[in-house]
């Protein structure tokens, strides 16, 4: 949890500091559809998908009655 807390302490101020111009920046010119805003949004979706996968596996391990 210490690593998580450390990353969170660093990440939140960074995200708060992003301007509209920063969010519209395209970090990889070969993938112009991936702006900084799109990447941050994708991270949220990926996290939600993994949480769902973990919950599904836990349900299988516990069984339907569990």
PQR file of N, CA, C, O and H, with PARSE charges and radii, in Angstrom:
ATOM      1  N   UNK A   1       0.811  -1.193   0.000 -0.4000 1.5000
ATOM      2  CA  UNK A   1       0.000   0.000   0.000 -0.0000 2.0000
ATOM      3  C   UNK A   1       0.857   1.261   0.000  0.5500 1.7000
ATOM      4  O   UNK A   1       0.419   2.320  -0.451 -0.5500 1.4000
ATOM      5  N   UNK A   2       2.072   1.142   0.504 -0.4000 1.5000
ATOM      6  CA  UNK A   2       2.944   2.319   0.530 -0.0000 2.0000
ATOM      7  C   UNK A   2       3.236   2.803  -0.887  0.5500 1.7000
ATOM      8  O   UNK A   2       3.219   4.004  -1.157 -0.5500 1.4000
ATOM      9  H   UNK A   2       2.428   0.282   0.870  0.4000 1.0000
ATOM     10  N   UNK A   3       3.505   1.860  -1.791 -0.4000 1.5000
ATOM     11  CA  UNK A   3       3.770   2.240  -3.178 -0.0000 2.0000
ATOM     12  C   UNK A   3       2.536   2.906  -3.784  0.5500 1.7000
ATOM     13  O   UNK A   3       2.644   3.944  -4.438 -0.5500 1.4000
ATOM     14  H   UNK A   3       3.519   0.884  -1.572  0.4000 1.0000
ATOM     15  N   UNK A   4       1.373   2.311  -3.567 -0.4000 1.5000
ATOM     16  CA  UNK A   4       0.115   2.879  -4.067 -0.0000 2.0000
ATOM     17  C   UNK A   4      -0.071   4.304  -3.550  0.5500 1.7000
ATOM     18  O   UNK A   4      -0.393   5.215  -4.312 -0.5500 1.4000
ATOM     19  H   UNK A   4       1.286   1.468  -3.035  0.4000 1.0000
ATOM     20  N   UNK A   5       0.134   4.482  -2.257 -0.4000 1.5000
ATOM     21  CA  UNK A   5      -0.033   5.809  -1.653 -0.0000 2.0000
ATOM     22  C   UNK A   5       0.948   6.811  -2.237  0.5500 1.7000
ATOM     23  O   UNK A   5       0.598   7.967  -2.475 -0.5500 1.4000
ATOM     24  H   UNK A   5       0.396   3.742  -1.637  0.4000 1.0000
ATOM     25  N   UNK A   6       2.167   6.370  -2.464 -0.4000 1.5000
ATOM     26  CA  UNK A   6       3.192   7.244  -3.035 -0.0000 2.0000
ATOM     27  C   UNK A   6       2.826   7.671  -4.459  0.5500 1.7000
ATOM     28  O   UNK A   6       2.936   8.844  -4.814 -0.5500 1.4000
ATOM     29  H   UNK A   6       2.451   5.431  -2.271  0.4000 1.0000
ATOM     30  N   UNK A   7       2.397   6.719  -5.254 -0.4000 1.5000
ATOM     31  CA  UNK A   7       2.004   7.028  -6.636 -0.0000 2.0000
ATOM     32  C   UNK A   7       0.807   7.968  -6.639  0.5500 1.7000
ATOM     33  O   UNK A   7       0.760   8.913  -7.427 -0.5500 1.4000
ATOM     34  H   UNK A   7       2.308   5.765  -4.967  0.4000 1.0000
ATOM     35  N   UNK A   8      -0.146   7.718  -5.775 -0.4000 1.5000
ATOM     36  CA  UNK A   8      -1.340   8.574  -5.692 -0.0000 2.0000
ATOM     37  C   UNK A   8      -0.964  10.003  -5.302  0.5500 1.7000
ATOM     38  O   UNK A   8      -1.484  10.961  -5.874 -0.5500 1.4000
ATOM     39  H   UNK A   8      -0.108   6.951  -5.135  0.4000 1.0000
ATOM     40  N   UNK A   9      -0.069  10.147  -4.335 -0.4000 1.5000
ATOM     41  CA  UNK A   9       0.379  11.479  -3.911 -0.0000 2.0000
ATOM     42  C   UNK A   9       1.018  12.248  -5.053  0.5500 1.7000
ATOM     43  O   UNK A   9       0.874  13.467  -5.140 -0.5500 1.4000
ATOM     44  H   UNK A   9       0.354   9.368  -3.870  0.4000 1.0000
ATOM     45  N   UNK A  10       1.717  11.551  -5.923 -0.4000 1.5000
ATOM     46  CA  UNK A  10       2.381  12.202  -7.055 -0.0000 2.0000
ATOM     47  C   UNK A  10       1.422  12.436  -8.224  0.5500 1.7000
ATOM     48  O   UNK A  10       1.518  13.451  -8.915 -0.5500 1.4000
ATOM     49  H   UNK A  10       1.834  10.560  -5.853  0.4000 1.0000
ATOM     50  N   UNK A  11       0.511  11.512  -8.441 -0.4000 1.5000
ATOM     51  CA  UNK A  11      -0.354  11.550  -9.619 -0.0000 2.0000
ATOM     52  C   UNK A  11      -1.455  12.600  -9.528  0.5500 1.7000
ATOM     53  O   UNK A  11      -1.692  13.335 -10.486 -0.5500 1.4000
ATOM     54  H   UNK A  11       0.432  10.687  -7.880  0.4000 1.0000
ATOM     55  N   UNK A  12      -2.118  12.675  -8.403 -0.4000 1.5000
ATOM     56  CA  UNK A  12      -3.254  13.598  -8.288 -0.0000 2.0000
ATOM     57  C   UNK A  12      -2.869  15.051  -8.542  0.5500 1.7000
ATOM     58  O   UNK A  12      -3.569  15.730  -9.292 -0.5500 1.4000
ATOM     59  H   UNK A  12      -1.926  12.078  -7.624  0.4000 1.0000
ATOM     60  N   UNK A  13      -1.785  15.560  -7.950 -0.4000 1.5000
ATOM     61  CA  UNK A  13      -1.402  16.943  -8.267 -0.0000 2.0000
ATOM     62  C   UNK A  13      -1.045  17.128  -9.743  0.5500 1.7000
ATOM     63  O   UNK A  13      -1.317  18.176 -10.328 -0.5500 1.4000
ATOM     64  H   UNK A  13      -1.216  15.008  -7.340  0.4000 1.0000
ATOM     65  N   UNK A  14      -0.435  16.105 -10.338 -0.4000 1.5000
ATOM     66  CA  UNK A  14      -0.095  16.196 -11.761 -0.0000 2.0000
ATOM     67  C   UNK A  14      -1.368  16.321 -12.600  0.5500 1.7000
ATOM     68  O   UNK A  14      -1.461  17.190 -13.468 -0.5500 1.4000
ATOM     69  H   UNK A  14      -0.213  15.254  -9.863  0.4000 1.0000
ATOM     70  N   UNK A  15      -2.342  15.458 -12.340 -0.4000 1.5000
ATOM     71  CA  UNK A  15      -3.593  15.507 -13.102 -0.0000 2.0000
ATOM     72  C   UNK A  15      -4.292  16.849 -12.888  0.5500 1.7000
ATOM     73  O   UNK A  15      -4.816  17.440 -13.832 -0.5500 1.4000
ATOM     74  H   UNK A  15      -2.267  14.753 -11.635  0.4000 1.0000
ATOM     75  N   UNK A  16      -4.298  17.323 -11.652 -0.4000 1.5000
ATOM     76  CA  UNK A  16      -4.920  18.624 -11.362 -0.0000 2.0000
ATOM     77  C   UNK A  16      -4.251  19.768 -12.111  0.5500 1.7000
ATOM     78  O   UNK A  16      -4.886  20.782 -12.403 -0.5500 1.4000
ATOM     79  H   UNK A  16      -3.872  16.843 -10.885  0.4000 1.0000
ATOM     80  N   UNK A  17      -2.974  19.607 -12.421 -0.4000 1.5000
ATOM     81  CA  UNK A  17      -2.234  20.687 -13.082 -0.0000 2.0000
ATOM     82  C   UNK A  17      -2.425  20.713 -14.600  0.5500 1.7000
ATOM     83  O   UNK A  17      -2.033  21.679 -15.254 -0.5500 1.4000
ATOM     84  H   UNK A  17      -2.458  18.784 -12.184  0.4000 1.0000
ATOM     85  N   UNK A  18      -3.023  19.663 -15.166 -0.4000 1.5000
ATOM     86  CA  UNK A  18      -3.172  19.592 -16.618 -0.0000 2.0000
ATOM     87  C   UNK A  18      -4.168  20.639 -17.122  0.5500 1.7000
ATOM     88  O   UNK A  18      -5.257  20.800 -16.572 -0.5500 1.4000
ATOM     89  H   UNK A  18      -3.342  18.878 -14.635  0.4000 1.0000
ATOM     90  N   UNK A  19      -3.777  21.326 -18.155 -0.4000 1.5000
ATOM     91  CA  UNK A  19      -4.657  22.309 -18.791 -0.0000 2.0000
ATOM     92  C   UNK A  19      -5.394  21.641 -19.954  0.5500 1.7000
ATOM     93  O   UNK A  19      -5.089  20.506 -20.321 -0.5500 1.4000
ATOM     94  H   UNK A  19      -2.893  21.195 -18.603  0.4000 1.0000
ATOM     95  N   UNK A  20      -6.361  22.351 -20.527 -0.4000 1.5000
ATOM     96  CA  UNK A  20      -7.045  21.823 -21.713 -0.0000 2.0000
ATOM     97  C   UNK A  20      -6.046  21.552 -22.833  0.5500 1.7000
ATOM     98  O   UNK A  20      -6.161  20.562 -23.555 -0.5500 1.4000
ATOM     99  H   UNK A  20      -6.609  23.272 -20.229  0.4000 1.0000
ATOM    100  N   UNK A  21      -5.077  22.433 -22.966 -0.4000 1.5000
ATOM    101  CA  UNK A  21      -4.051  22.241 -23.997 -0.0000 2.0000
ATOM    102  C   UNK A  21      -3.265  20.959 -23.729  0.5500 1.7000
ATOM    103  O   UNK A  21      -3.006  20.183 -24.649 -0.5500 1.4000
ATOM    104  H   UNK A  21      -4.984  23.237 -22.379  0.4000 1.0000
ATOM    105  N   UNK A  22      -2.886  20.737 -22.466 -0.4000 1.5000
ATOM    106  CA  UNK A  22      -2.167  19.509 -22.107 -0.0000 2.0000
ATOM    107  C   UNK A  22      -3.003  18.276 -22.437  0.5500 1.7000
ATOM    108  O   UNK A  22      -2.496  17.305 -23.000 -0.5500 1.4000
ATOM    109  H   UNK A  22      -3.096  21.367 -21.719  0.4000 1.0000
ATOM    110  N   UNK A  23      -4.285  18.322 -22.083 -0.4000 1.5000
ATOM    111  CA  UNK A  23      -5.163  17.170 -22.297 -0.0000 2.0000
ATOM    112  C   UNK A  23      -5.370  16.859 -23.775  0.5500 1.7000
ATOM    113  O   UNK A  23      -5.635  15.714 -24.140 -0.5500 1.4000
ATOM    114  H   UNK A  23      -4.696  19.111 -21.626  0.4000 1.0000
ATOM    115  N   UNK A  24      -5.252  17.863 -24.614 -0.4000 1.5000
ATOM    116  CA  UNK A  24      -5.417  17.664 -26.057 -0.0000 2.0000
ATOM    117  C   UNK A  24      -4.111  17.333 -26.774  0.5500 1.7000
ATOM    118  O   UNK A  24      -4.097  17.147 -27.991 -0.5500 1.4000
ATOM    119  H   UNK A  24      -5.037  18.794 -24.317  0.4000 1.0000
ATOM    120  N   UNK A  25      -3.026  17.260 -26.027 -0.4000 1.5000
ATOM    121  CA  UNK A  25      -1.730  16.916 -26.607 -0.0000 2.0000
ATOM    122  C   UNK A  25      -1.752  15.474 -27.112  0.5500 1.7000
ATOM    123  O   UNK A  25      -2.350  14.594 -26.493 -0.5500 1.4000
ATOM    124  H   UNK A  25      -3.037  17.410 -25.038  0.4000 1.0000
ATOM    125  N   UNK A  26      -1.094  15.252 -28.239 -0.4000 1.5000
ATOM    126  CA  UNK A  26      -0.967  13.911 -28.818 -0.0000 2.0000
ATOM    127  C   UNK A  26       0.476  13.458 -28.583  0.5500 1.7000
ATOM    128  O   UNK A  26       1.378  13.880 -29.307 -0.5500 1.4000
ATOM    129  H   UNK A  26      -0.609  15.967 -28.742  0.4000 1.0000
ATOM    130  N   UNK A  27       0.704  12.598 -27.575 -0.4000 1.5000
ATOM    131  CA  UNK A  27       2.072  12.205 -27.250 -0.0000 2.0000
ATOM    132  C   UNK A  27       2.756  11.342 -28.313  0.5500 1.7000
ATOM    133  O   UNK A  27       3.979  11.377 -28.451 -0.5500 1.4000
ATOM    134  H   UNK A  27      -0.028  12.255 -26.988  0.4000 1.0000
ATOM    135  N   UNK A  28       1.970  10.573 -29.059 -0.4000 1.5000
ATOM    136  CA  UNK A  28       2.529   9.687 -30.082 -0.0000 2.0000
ATOM    137  C   UNK A  28       1.914  10.057 -31.431  0.5500 1.7000
ATOM    138  O   UNK A  28       0.769   9.696 -31.705 -0.5500 1.4000
ATOM    139  H   UNK A  28       0.977  10.545 -28.947  0.4000 1.0000
ATOM    140  N   UNK A  29       2.658  10.772 -32.274 -0.4000 1.5000
ATOM    141  CA  UNK A  29       2.110  11.214 -33.559 -0.0000 2.0000
ATOM    142  C   UNK A  29       1.608  10.072 -34.454  0.5500 1.7000
ATOM    143  O   UNK A  29       0.780  10.293 -35.338 -0.5500 1.4000
ATOM    144  H   UNK A  29       3.588  11.065 -32.052  0.4000 1.0000
ATOM    145  N   UNK A  30       2.106   8.864 -34.226 -0.4000 1.5000
ATOM    146  CA  UNK A  30       1.640   7.723 -35.018 -0.0000 2.0000
ATOM    147  C   UNK A  30       0.253   7.253 -34.583  0.5500 1.7000
ATOM    148  O   UNK A  30      -0.377   6.445 -35.267 -0.5500 1.4000
ATOM    149  H   UNK A  30       2.778   8.684 -33.508  0.4000 1.0000
ATOM    150  N   UNK A  31      -0.215   7.756 -33.454 -0.4000 1.5000
ATOM    151  CA  UNK A  31      -1.551   7.406 -32.946 -0.0000 2.0000
ATOM    152  C   UNK A  31      -2.283   8.683 -32.545  0.5500 1.7000
ATOM    153  O   UNK A  31      -2.480   8.943 -31.358 -0.5500 1.4000
ATOM    154  H   UNK A  31       0.297   8.412 -32.899  0.4000 1.0000
ATOM    155  N   UNK A  32      -2.681   9.468 -33.522 -0.4000 1.5000
ATOM    156  CA  UNK A  32      -3.265  10.783 -33.225 -0.0000 2.0000
ATOM    157  C   UNK A  32      -4.592  10.732 -32.464  0.5500 1.7000
ATOM    158  O   UNK A  32      -5.010  11.735 -31.885 -0.5500 1.4000
ATOM    159  H   UNK A  32      -2.521   9.257 -34.486  0.4000 1.0000
ATOM    160  N   UNK A  33      -5.246   9.591 -32.459 -0.4000 1.5000
ATOM    161  CA  UNK A  33      -6.511   9.482 -31.719 -0.0000 2.0000
ATOM    162  C   UNK A  33      -6.285   9.397 -30.206  0.5500 1.7000
ATOM    163  O   UNK A  33      -7.220   9.572 -29.424 -0.5500 1.4000
ATOM    164  H   UNK A  33      -4.907   8.777 -32.930  0.4000 1.0000
ATOM    165  N   UNK A  34      -5.043   9.129 -29.799 -0.4000 1.5000
ATOM    166  CA  UNK A  34      -4.721   8.972 -28.383 -0.0000 2.0000
ATOM    167  C   UNK A  34      -4.160  10.266 -27.800  0.5500 1.7000
ATOM    168  O   UNK A  34      -2.946  10.447 -27.699 -0.5500 1.4000
ATOM    169  H   UNK A  34      -4.283   8.988 -30.434  0.4000 1.0000
ATOM    170  N   UNK A  35      -5.064  11.153 -27.423 -0.4000 1.5000
ATOM    171  CA  UNK A  35      -4.646  12.366 -26.716 -0.0000 2.0000
ATOM    172  C   UNK A  35      -4.360  11.994 -25.262  0.5500 1.7000
ATOM    173  O   UNK A  35      -4.679  10.890 -24.822 -0.5500 1.4000
ATOM    174  H   UNK A  35      -6.049  11.006 -27.506  0.4000 1.0000
ATOM    175  N   UNK A  36      -3.765  12.912 -24.533 -0.4000 1.5000
ATOM    176  CA  UNK A  36      -3.530  12.672 -23.109 -0.0000 2.0000
ATOM    177  C   UNK A  36      -4.863  12.398 -22.410  0.5500 1.7000
ATOM    178  O   UNK A  36      -4.938  11.510 -21.561 -0.5500 1.4000
ATOM    179  H   UNK A  36      -3.506  13.809 -24.891  0.4000 1.0000
ATOM    180  N   UNK A  37      -5.909  13.142 -22.750 -0.4000 1.5000
ATOM    181  CA  UNK A  37      -7.235  12.920 -22.152 -0.0000 2.0000
ATOM    182  C   UNK A  37      -7.749  11.516 -22.460  0.5500 1.7000
ATOM    183  O   UNK A  37      -8.292  10.848 -21.580 -0.5500 1.4000
ATOM    184  H   UNK A  37      -5.848  13.864 -23.440  0.4000 1.0000
ATOM    185  N   UNK A  38      -7.582  11.067 -23.697 -0.4000 1.5000
ATOM    186  CA  UNK A  38      -8.044   9.730 -24.083 -0.0000 2.0000
ATOM    187  C   UNK A  38      -7.277   8.652 -23.323  0.5500 1.7000
ATOM    188  O   UNK A  38      -7.856   7.647 -22.908 -0.5500 1.4000
ATOM    189  H   UNK A  38      -7.142  11.610 -24.412  0.4000 1.0000
ATOM    190  N   UNK A  39      -5.983   8.862 -23.144 -0.4000 1.5000
ATOM    191  CA  UNK A  39      -5.162   7.889 -22.413 -0.0000 2.0000
ATOM    192  C   UNK A  39      -5.609   7.808 -20.958  0.5500 1.7000
ATOM    193  O   UNK A  39      -5.756   6.712 -20.418 -0.5500 1.4000
ATOM    194  H   UNK A  39      -5.513   9.677 -23.481  0.4000 1.0000
ATOM    195  N   UNK A  40      -5.825   8.953 -20.321 -0.4000 1.5000
ATOM    196  CA  UNK A  40      -6.284   8.951 -18.930 -0.0000 2.0000
ATOM    197  C   UNK A  40      -7.651   8.282 -18.807  0.5500 1.7000
ATOM    198  O   UNK A  40      -7.886   7.526 -17.864 -0.5500 1.4000
ATOM    199  H   UNK A  40      -5.705   9.843 -20.760  0.4000 1.0000
ATOM    200  N   UNK A  41      -8.543   8.549 -19.739 -0.4000 1.5000
ATOM    201  CA  UNK A  41      -9.846   7.891 -19.734 -0.0000 2.0000
ATOM    202  C   UNK A  41      -9.722   6.392 -19.908  0.5500 1.7000
ATOM    203  O   UNK A  41     -10.437   5.623 -19.264 -0.5500 1.4000
ATOM    204  H   UNK A  41      -8.352   9.163 -20.505  0.4000 1.0000
ATOM    205  N   UNK A  42      -8.816   5.977 -20.778 -0.4000 1.5000
ATOM    206  CA  UNK A  42      -8.593   4.551 -21.022 -0.0000 2.0000
ATOM    207  C   UNK A  42      -8.069   3.864 -19.759  0.5500 1.7000
ATOM    208  O   UNK A  42      -8.443   2.728 -19.470 -0.5500 1.4000
ATOM    209  H   UNK A  42      -8.236   6.601 -21.301  0.4000 1.0000
ATOM    210  N   UNK A  43      -7.216   4.542 -19.019 -0.4000 1.5000
ATOM    211  CA  UNK A  43      -6.701   3.971 -17.771 -0.0000 2.0000
ATOM    212  C   UNK A  43      -7.836   3.674 -16.795  0.5500 1.7000
ATOM    213  O   UNK A  43      -7.830   2.643 -16.121 -0.5500 1.4000
ATOM    214  H   UNK A  43      -6.912   5.466 -19.254  0.4000 1.0000
ATOM    215  N   UNK A  44      -8.802   4.577 -16.725 -0.4000 1.5000
ATOM    216  CA  UNK A  44      -9.943   4.370 -15.830 -0.0000 2.0000
ATOM    217  C   UNK A  44     -10.750   3.152 -16.272  0.5500 1.7000
ATOM    218  O   UNK A  44     -11.149   2.335 -15.442 -0.5500 1.4000
ATOM    219  H   UNK A  44      -8.806   5.413 -17.272  0.4000 1.0000
ATOM    220  N   UNK A  45     -10.989   3.029 -17.572 -0.4000 1.5000
ATOM    221  CA  UNK A  45     -11.746   1.892 -18.101 -0.0000 2.0000
ATOM    222  C   UNK A  45     -10.991   0.590 -17.856  0.5500 1.7000
ATOM    223  O   UNK A  45     -11.592  -0.404 -17.449 -0.5500 1.4000
ATOM    224  H   UNK A  45     -10.665   3.693 -18.247  0.4000 1.0000
ATOM    225  N   UNK A  46      -9.696   0.583 -18.097 -0.4000 1.5000
ATOM    226  CA  UNK A  46      -8.888  -0.623 -17.874 -0.0000 2.0000
ATOM    227  C   UNK A  46      -8.959  -1.059 -16.420  0.5500 1.7000
ATOM    228  O   UNK A  46      -9.126  -2.243 -16.128 -0.5500 1.4000
ATOM    229  H   UNK A  46      -9.207   1.390 -18.428  0.4000 1.0000
ATOM    230  N   UNK A  47      -8.832  -0.105 -15.514 -0.4000 1.5000
ATOM    231  CA  UNK A  47      -8.909  -0.411 -14.085 -0.0000 2.0000
ATOM    232  C   UNK A  47     -10.254  -1.044 -13.747  0.5500 1.7000
ATOM    233  O   UNK A  47     -10.307  -2.041 -13.027 -0.5500 1.4000
ATOM    234  H   UNK A  47      -8.697   0.857 -15.752  0.4000 1.0000
ATOM    235  N   UNK A  48     -11.330  -0.479 -14.255 -0.4000 1.5000
ATOM    236  CA  UNK A  48     -12.667  -1.016 -13.989 -0.0000 2.0000
ATOM    237  C   UNK A  48     -12.805  -2.437 -14.539  0.5500 1.7000
ATOM    238  O   UNK A  48     -13.413  -3.296 -13.899 -0.5500 1.4000
ATOM    239  H   UNK A  48     -11.287   0.331 -14.840  0.4000 1.0000
ATOM    240  N   UNK A  49     -12.248  -2.682 -15.710 -0.4000 1.5000
ATOM    241  CA  UNK A  49     -12.322  -4.026 -16.294 -0.0000 2.0000
ATOM    242  C   UNK A  49     -11.585  -5.036 -15.424  0.5500 1.7000
ATOM    243  O   UNK A  49     -12.072  -6.146 -15.209 -0.5500 1.4000
ATOM    244  H   UNK A  49     -11.754  -1.985 -16.230  0.4000 1.0000
ATOM    245  N   UNK A  50     -10.418  -4.654 -14.927 -0.4000 1.5000
ATOM    246  CA  UNK A  50      -9.648  -5.578 -14.091 -0.0000 2.0000
ATOM    247  C   UNK A  50     -10.346  -5.841 -12.759  0.5500 1.7000
ATOM    248  O   UNK A  50     -10.316  -6.964 -12.256 -0.5500 1.4000
ATOM    249  H   UNK A  50     -10.023  -3.753 -15.102  0.4000 1.0000
ATOM    250  N   UNK A  51     -10.967  -4.824 -12.191 -0.4000 1.5000
ATOM    251  CA  UNK A  51     -11.729  -5.027 -10.957 -0.0000 2.0000
ATOM    252  C   UNK A  51     -12.866  -6.014 -11.214  0.5500 1.7000
ATOM    253  O   UNK A  51     -13.124  -6.888 -10.386 -0.5500 1.4000
ATOM    254  H   UNK A  51     -10.991  -3.912 -12.600  0.4000 1.0000
ATOM    255  N   UNK A  52     -13.539  -5.885 -12.337 -0.4000 1.5000
ATOM    256  CA  UNK A  52     -14.601  -6.816 -12.698 -0.0000 2.0000
ATOM    257  C   UNK A  52     -14.083  -8.232 -12.883  0.5500 1.7000
ATOM    258  O   UNK A  52     -14.726  -9.192 -12.459 -0.5500 1.4000
ATOM    259  H   UNK A  52     -13.329  -5.175 -13.010  0.4000 1.0000
ATOM    260  N   UNK A  53     -12.926  -8.364 -13.512 -0.4000 1.5000
ATOM    261  CA  UNK A  53     -12.340  -9.687 -13.715 -0.0000 2.0000
ATOM    262  C   UNK A  53     -11.981 -10.335 -12.382  0.5500 1.7000
ATOM    263  O   UNK A  53     -12.205 -11.529 -12.182 -0.5500 1.4000
ATOM    264  H   UNK A  53     -12.403  -7.584 -13.856  0.4000 1.0000
ATOM    265  N   UNK A  54     -11.427  -9.544 -11.479 -0.4000 1.5000
ATOM    266  CA  UNK A  54     -11.074 -10.062 -10.154 -0.0000 2.0000
ATOM    267  C   UNK A  54     -12.331 -10.507  -9.413  0.5500 1.7000
ATOM    268  O   UNK A  54     -12.343 -11.570  -8.793 -0.5500 1.4000
ATOM    269  H   UNK A  54     -11.246  -8.574 -11.641  0.4000 1.0000
ATOM    270  N   UNK A  55     -13.387  -9.701  -9.475 -0.4000 1.5000
ATOM    271  CA  UNK A  55     -14.641 -10.061  -8.809 -0.0000 2.0000
ATOM    272  C   UNK A  55     -15.213 -11.349  -9.400  0.5500 1.7000
ATOM    273  O   UNK A  55     -15.736 -12.190  -8.668 -0.5500 1.4000
ATOM    274  H   UNK A  55     -13.377  -8.838  -9.980  0.4000 1.0000
ATOM    275  N   UNK A  56     -15.118 -11.503 -10.700 -0.4000 1.5000
ATOM    276  CA  UNK A  56     -15.617 -12.710 -11.365 -0.0000 2.0000
ATOM    277  C   UNK A  56     -14.849 -13.938 -10.879  0.5500 1.7000
ATOM    278  O   UNK A  56     -15.451 -14.958 -10.543 -0.5500 1.4000
ATOM    279  H   UNK A  56     -14.694 -10.820 -11.295  0.4000 1.0000
ATOM    280  N   UNK A  57     -13.530 -13.838 -10.843 -0.4000 1.5000
ATOM    281  CA  UNK A  57     -12.700 -14.966 -10.398 -0.0000 2.0000
ATOM    282  C   UNK A  57     -12.993 -15.301  -8.938  0.5500 1.7000
ATOM    283  O   UNK A  57     -13.090 -16.473  -8.573 -0.5500 1.4000
ATOM    284  H   UNK A  57     -13.041 -13.010 -11.116  0.4000 1.0000
ATOM    285  N   UNK A  58     -13.132 -14.274  -8.108 -0.4000 1.5000
ATOM    286  CA  UNK A  58     -13.468 -14.519  -6.700 -0.0000 2.0000
ATOM    287  C   UNK A  58     -14.815 -15.233  -6.588  0.5500 1.7000
ATOM    288  O   UNK A  58     -14.981 -16.117  -5.748 -0.5500 1.4000
ATOM    289  H   UNK A  58     -13.053 -13.322  -8.404  0.4000 1.0000
ATOM    290  N   UNK A  59     -15.765 -14.855  -7.422 -0.4000 1.5000
ATOM    291  CA  UNK A  59     -17.062 -15.523  -7.406 -0.0000 2.0000
ATOM    292  C   UNK A  59     -16.954 -16.989  -7.785  0.5500 1.7000
ATOM    293  O   UNK A  59     -17.610 -17.842  -7.186 -0.5500 1.4000
ATOM    294  H   UNK A  59     -15.630 -14.137  -8.104  0.4000 1.0000
ATOM    295  N   UNK A  60     -16.128 -17.281  -8.777 -0.4000 1.5000
ATOM    296  CA  UNK A  60     -15.917 -18.675  -9.187 -0.0000 2.0000
ATOM    297  C   UNK A  60     -15.274 -19.462  -8.052  0.5500 1.7000
ATOM    298  O   UNK A  60     -15.667 -20.595  -7.776 -0.5500 1.4000
ATOM    299  H   UNK A  60     -15.596 -16.588  -9.263  0.4000 1.0000
ATOM    300  N   UNK A  61     -14.288 -18.861  -7.398 -0.4000 1.5000
ATOM    301  CA  UNK A  61     -13.601 -19.550  -6.306 -0.0000 2.0000
ATOM    302  C   UNK A  61     -14.540 -19.835  -5.137  0.5500 1.7000
ATOM    303  O   UNK A  61     -14.452 -20.890  -4.509 -0.5500 1.4000
ATOM    304  H   UNK A  61     -13.969 -17.940  -7.622  0.4000 1.0000
ATOM    305  N   UNK A  62     -15.428 -18.907  -4.850 -0.4000 1.5000
ATOM    306  CA  UNK A  62     -16.340 -19.063  -3.712 -0.0000 2.0000
ATOM    307  C   UNK A  62     -17.549 -19.926  -4.053  0.5500 1.7000
ATOM    308  O   UNK A  62     -18.191 -20.481  -3.161 -0.5500 1.4000
ATOM    309  H   UNK A  62     -15.500 -18.050  -5.360  0.4000 1.0000
ATOM    310  N   UNK A  63     -17.853 -20.035  -5.308 -0.4000 1.5000
ATOM    311  CA  UNK A  63     -19.014 -20.809  -5.725 -0.0000 2.0000
ATOM    312  C   UNK A  63     -20.274 -19.966  -5.706  0.5500 1.7000
ATOM    313  O   UNK A  63     -20.284 -18.844  -5.199 -0.5500 1.4000
ATOM    314  H   UNK A  63     -17.332 -19.584  -6.033  0.4000 1.0000
ATOM    315  N   UNK A  64     -21.310 -20.512  -6.254 -0.4000 1.5000
ATOM    316  CA  UNK A  64     -22.566 -19.779  -6.376 -0.0000 2.0000
ATOM    317  C   UNK A  64     -23.267 -19.595  -5.032  0.5500 1.7000
ATOM    318  O   UNK A  64     -24.056 -18.665  -4.865 -0.5500 1.4000
ATOM    319  H   UNK A  64     -21.301 -21.423  -6.666  0.4000 1.0000
ATOM    320  N   UNK A  65     -22.987 -20.462  -4.089 -0.4000 1.5000
ATOM    321  CA  UNK A  65     -23.667 -20.407  -2.796 -0.0000 2.0000
ATOM    322  C   UNK A  65     -22.930 -19.504  -1.809  0.5500 1.7000
ATOM    323  O   UNK A  65     -23.508 -19.108  -0.797 -0.5500 1.4000
ATOM    324  H   UNK A  65     -22.346 -21.217  -4.224  0.4000 1.0000
ATOM    325  N   UNK A  66     -21.659 -19.168  -2.082 -0.4000 1.5000
ATOM    326  CA  UNK A  66     -20.793 -18.592  -1.185 -0.0000 2.0000
ATOM    327  C   UNK A  66     -20.624 -17.407  -0.535  0.5500 1.7000
ATOM    328  O   UNK A  66     -19.675 -17.255   0.234 -0.5500 1.4000
ATOM    329  H   UNK A  66     -21.190 -19.490  -2.904  0.4000 1.0000
TER
END
